[in-house]
Amino acid sequence: MHEVWARGDAYGFFMGRWSRRVAASFVPWLGVPPGRRWLDAGCGTGALSAAVLAAADPAEVTGVDPAEGFIGHARAQIADARARFEVGDATSLSSPADRFDAVVSGLVLNFVPEPARAVAEFARVAAPGATVAAYVWDYAEGMAMLRYFWDAATVLDPAAATLDEGARFPLCRPERLGELWTGTGLSGVVVESIEVPTVFADFDDYWTPFLGGQGPAPGYVMALAEDHRTALRDTLRRRLPTGPDGSIALTARGWAVRGYA
């Protein structure tokens, strides 16, 4: 496995600009009233926590993530006194039961070894009637920047298909997300799509973030020999839809799920 989760700046350059856009749509969709206590489980670099602070007027936001580098990045980027970030595991939260009015998780559950255990923890720390919600990328079909990447990678290296998130992560489909929430005993479960534009200024704007090594695809790129990496880059350059001005206009779709404790 080529996944690396350590450098918040590199991950932010690769995926953060798009995850921030999804978070900005996700938070209003929840309809959580102002003055509530939020938990951001698997907060990463803090994109979702920042969206909560900006749009939901919370009393407090607690972000938890197992990667110390990501927590450090979130602390450095978000100075709001209502927010605090700590190292922790989504499947074994340190918070007491019934602690939060909203428990959310952004782009994380596909990477949790036991997602059902994590959602059970979300429900445990949620107060009665609290919102419990999450979103994941639609790696199978809707995340175009990665779909182009893995399709090109497997042309050159058929073994790369085993690393493709679309094949590895069944939770990137709406049916499985809904089943996970209802199976945990949450009520009023709804699953909806969130789609955002991902427009790259030119090919370098698309390719360079893959050289940061953070996440499955960048980890795969940086594990390649130099000649293979060059071949992959050139294959992608030929395949990506490029406009007359050199820009590459793609879209990214996520699936969002919400329910109530």
N, C-alpha and C positions, 0 to 999 in steps of 0.2 A: 504494500500500500504506500502511495506517495504523498499522503496528506501531511501537511505541516500547519500547525496553528500556533504561532508565536508572535509574529510581528504585526501589530495593529496597523501601522502605517502602510505596509505592503498590501495587507488585505483590504484596507480602505480604498487604496488605489485600484485594486482589481474589482471589487464588488461593492464597496461602500457607497459609491455615488448612485448606484441603482437601488441598493437596499434602503437608502434614505428616502427615495421616492415612494417605494412601496409602503414604508412605515408611515409616511405622511398621509396616505390614503387609508391605511388600516386603522389608525387611532380614531378618526371621526366615525368610522363605520361601527365602532363598538358602542358609541353613545353613552360612555361612562360619565356621570355627572361630575362637576368640579369638586375639589376638596377631598378626593379619595386617596387611599393608600394603594400604590401599585408595586408589583413585583415583576421585573423583567428577567425571566429565567433563560440563561444562555445569552446574556446581553452583548457578548462580543465587544466591539469597539464603541458601543453605546448609541447606535443609530436609532433604535426603537425608543430607548430612554429619552433621547433628545426630542423625538417626535411627541412623546407623552408630555414632556415639560412644555413644549411649544404650543400644543393644541388642546390639552385636556385639563389644564390648571389643577394639577394634583397637589395633595398635601405633602406627599413624599413619593419618591421612586427609589426602590432598591434594585440594583443590578447585580446579578450573580453569574459568573462564568468560570470554568476551570482553567482558562489560559491566563497566566499572570501577565503576559505581554499585552493581551487585549484589555484586561482590567486597568493596567497602567495607562494605556492609551485613552480609555474612557475617562479616567480621572483627570488626565491632562487636558482633555478637550471640553469637558463639561464641568463648569465651575459653579453651577446652580446649587445653592445651599440645601435645596429640597432633595438632592440626589446623593446617593452613596453607592459605592461599588465595592464588591468583595469577591474573593476567590471562593468558588463553591461548585457543587455538583447538582445538576437539575434533578437527578434521581434520588438525591438524599439531601434535601434542603434543611438548613439549620433553623429555619424560622418555626415558631410554634403554630399550632393549628388555628384556623379561623383568623389569621392575621391580616390578610389583604382583601381589599374591595375589588381589585382587578389583578389577575395573574395572566401575563402575556409572554409569548416566546416568538421570536422572529428568526426564521431561516435556520433553525437549529435542530428540530426533531429528527430530520433525516440522519443526522450525525450522532444521535444518542443511541448507544447500544441497546437500551431497553426503553423504547419510547412509551410503552404502556405504563411502566413504572414511573417515568417522569410525569406523565399526565395525572397519574394517581397522586403524586406529590403536589402537583398544581392544585388539585381538588382539595387536598388535605389542608393546605395553608390558606385556601380561599374561605372567606367568611360566608355564612349562609346567604344565598342570593347573589354572590359575587360573580362577575364576568370572568370566564376562563377562556382564553383565545390564543390562537397561534396562526402563523402563515409559513408556507414553504414555497420554494421555487418549483414550478412545473418543469422539472428536469427532463421528463420524457418527451415533451412536445413544445412547451411554451417558452423555454429559455433559449432564444435563438443564438446568442453569442456562444453558448456552450454546445448547442446542437451542431453548429457549423464546425466547432473545434473537434468534437469527438468523432464526427463523421469523417473529417479529414485525417485525424490521427489513426483511425482503424483502417483506412485505405493503405497507409504506410506500414502499420503494425497491427495486425488483427488481434493480437493479445490485448491491445488497449481497450477493446470492447468490455473487458471485465472491470475496468475502472470507471466507465461511463456512469454518471450519476443517474441517468434515466433508467438504466437497467438495474442498478444497485439499490435504489431507494423506492420501495413501493408506496411510501407515504406521499410521494409527489403527485398522487392521484386523488381526486376529491372524494371518491367512495371510501378509500382507506382512511382518510382523515376523519370523515364523518363517523365511521365505525369505531375509530379510536376514542372519540369523544363520547359517543353514546355508550360504548362498552365500559367506560369509566363511571357511568351513572350520572353524567351531566345532562341537564334538561334543555329544551328549546334549542337544539343543535341546528346550526345553519352553516353551510359551506358556500362560499362565493369566490369568484376569480377577481384578481386585481392585475391589471395590465399597465405597464409603463413603457414609454419609448426609451430605447437605448441607442442613442445616436453618437457615433464615433467620428471625430473630426477627420481622421484619415486612417490608413492602415496601421501606422505606428501607434496611434491612440488605442487601437484595438489590441495589438500584439504585445506592446511593452508591459502591460500589467501581468501577462502570463509569465514574465521573467522574475516575478517577485517571490515565487515559490510557496505562496500561502494558499492552501486548499488543494483539492484533488487534481484539477487540470494544471495549475502552475507547478505543483509538485511533480507531476508527470513530465512537464516540459524541462524542468531543471535537472531531472534524472537522465535525460537523453544525452547521447554523444553529440558533439557539436554538429557533425554532418547530418545526423538525423533531425536535429532541432531545426537546422536550416531548411531541410527538405519539407518539414512540417510547415514552417513559416511560409515558404513559397507556394505550397499547395493551398493554404488558407488564402493567400493573396489572390490567387486565381479564382477561388470559389466564392468569396464573399461578394455580395451585391454592392458595387461601388458606384456612387453618383458621379455626375460630370465634374463636380467640385472636389472629388476625392473622398467625400464623406460616406460613411457606412451606416445606414438607417435600419435598425433592427428593433425588435420588441422583446420584452421580458414579461412573462406571466407568472403570477404566484397564485396559490390557493390559500384562502383564509377560512378558518373555522372558529366559531364562537359557541359557547354554551354557558349554562349557569349552574352554580354549585347548589 
